Amino acid sequence: MNAVIDNVKAAEKQAHENNKLHKRLCRLVGQAIGDFNMIEDGDKVMVCLSGGKDSYALLDILMTLRERAPINFEIVAVNLDQKQPNFPADVLPAYLEKLGVPFHIENQDTYSIVKRLIPEGKTTCSLCSRLRRGILYRVADELGCNKIALGHHRDDILETFFLNMFFGGKIKGMPAKLVSDDGKHMVIRPLAYVKEEDTERYAEVKQFPIIPCDLCGSQENLQRKQIKAMMREWEKKHPGRVENIFSSLSTVVPSHLMDRDLFGFKDIKADGIANPQGDIAFDEEPCSTPATVPGIIPLQREE
Ligand code: SF4
């Protein structure tokens, strides 16, 4: 009898946790959409669905938010079938039909092109992504979509930020919203505030029919892998550090960096007006600035 009661309690607790997770995802996605004005009345949003956990979560949450939104917008799910060996072509159409969302499967054999052009053993991802990008822009035009939604989340943004800093010598992350490089499309990342850990759990809870991402046989970028491992290590040993770094992306102080295009160092003059943002000489910088990103608890700096 006790075992039955324990099981019921455990199931109730699990259901409560799952509900909290769903609410958190809706709140963070809604917040990102609002903060960056990602979706407006009358938009037609093309949601790029790869078959990975993040894009499934994106589609699912956007559909929930659309039901509650005070504005009208359309969603079209799009998958690009790149003809990779063993790609289970029936999985996504079956899922999307059941979900009742308009969708389009674009069949383009980029796999053969990449295999033909890139010598064996060399990394294929950059050509593959370039081809994919061009195709998705065309499909967005053909479907009349003015927004392209991608499933990148907070950890993707941070990994890109570190990759650019460590290997590219730039302070540059991944934009939450930006016009595409062809100047014609608005690309949005509504999961920008969402942790990967949450999309992982959500995918388990919802039992999304995940399609493995290594069908092409290419290896994940090794440097990105190392950065991911570094961030996971920080999460374990220094709770709050990753959140604070992410929060710092929303709180940039150009006068305290060294980009002369962002701040006119050459022309500044002492005008006698006190400014708390000015130089504080030998004093240590105050370090308890609260985090500004929703869902992130402000922490004191680690010693
Ligand atoms: S992992 Fe394969 S499918 Fe993905 S971008 Fe690289 S080459 Fe393309």
Residues whose N, C-alpha, C, O or C-beta is under 5 A from the ligand:
A	BS01	SF4	T124 C125 C128 S129 C213 C216 S218
